């Protein structure tokens, strides 16, 4: 049985359930490097692996009162980490798909360099415009269009109605459409972003 400065893991978990920072720090110190190496073996990037460790321990702290001292804490940790890694992969795939489709859409008979520059300028302009959206509208738009979440999931996560989510997305789309109005490829862009 693992020993943490004279305490068992089970004792630390019981203390953590009551909000003990010391117990949390002890578990973090023991498991963080193991989780980091586990995440790094999948994600291959230091920052991504560190983000996974942080995300796992944030969830542990948030759910501390419902932890079960009788079950394997290590298994619980690595299950959370594995789900976070899968989520990370899905998010990256969506972002890559979004960018690849946009790039292919722009890839006509122009030279590769020109197409690449057009693509980068367009993405930059799009991101600038998204950043101009009001905070809640921006969050909803990103969850829907970049992370691929359903309207129902967004409403549930944010504690708002599905109708509110739909309205915010519509307003964001109208703003972006107006902003791109003078651009020759606006029609293609909005087909890609909002219809395809």
FENURVEN-V192441 format. One record per pair of residues at least 4 apart in sequence whose ideal C-beta (glycine too) atoms are under 6 Angstrom apart, sorted by the first residue. I is the first residue (numbers start at 1). J is the second residue. D is the distance in Angstrom with one decimal. If there is no record, write none. Layout:
I/J/D + I/J/D
//
This chain:
1/8/5.6 + 2/9/4.9 + 4/12/5.5 + 4/26/4.6 + 7/11/4.4 + 7/12/5.5 + 9/73/5.8 + 10/69/4.7 + 12/23/4.4 + 12/26/5.5 + 12/27/5.8 + 13/67/5.4 + 13/69/4.4 + 13/73/5.9 + 14/69/5.3 + 15/20/3.9 + 15/23/3.7 + 16/20/5.6 + 16/23/4.2 + 16/24/5.5 + 16/64/5.1 + 17/64/5.7 + 17/65/5.6 + 17/67/5.6 + 27/31/5.9 + 28/32/5.2 + 28/57/5.7 + 31/35/5.7 + 31/77/5.8 + 32/53/5.4 + 35/53/4.9 + 35/56/5.9 + 35/81/5.4 + 36/49/5.2 + 36/53/5.2 + 38/81/6.0 + 39/43/5.6 + 39/49/3.9 + 39/52/3.9 + 39/85/6.0 + 40/49/4.0 + 42/85/5.0 + 43/48/4.1 + 43/49/5.5 + 52/81/5.7 + 52/84/5.0 + 55/84/5.0 + 56/80/4.9 + 56/81/5.1 + 59/63/5.9 + 59/80/5.6 + 94/148/4.9 + 96/100/5.8 + 101/192/5.8 + 102/192/5.9 + 103/119/4.9 + 105/188/5.4 + 105/192/5.5 + 106/115/5.7 + 106/118/5.4 + 106/119/5.4 + 107/115/5.2 + 110/114/4.4 + 110/115/4.8 + 129/176/5.6 + 129/179/5.1 + 133/137/4.5 + 133/138/3.9 + 133/172/5.6 + 137/168/4.7 + 137/172/5.2 + 140/154/6.0 + 140/165/5.7 + 140/168/4.5 + 141/145/5.7 + 141/172/4.3 + 142/146/4.9 + 143/147/5.1 + 143/149/4.6 + 143/154/4.9 + 144/169/5.6 + 149/153/4.6 + 149/154/5.3 + 151/162/5.2 + 151/165/4.9 + 154/165/4.9 + 155/160/5.5 + 155/162/4.5 + 155/165/5.0 + 160/164/4.4 + 173/177/6.0 + 173/194/5.6 + 177/190/5.8 + 180/186/4.1 + 185/189/5.6 + 190/194/5.4 + 191/195/5.0 + 191/196/5.9 + 192/196/5.1
//
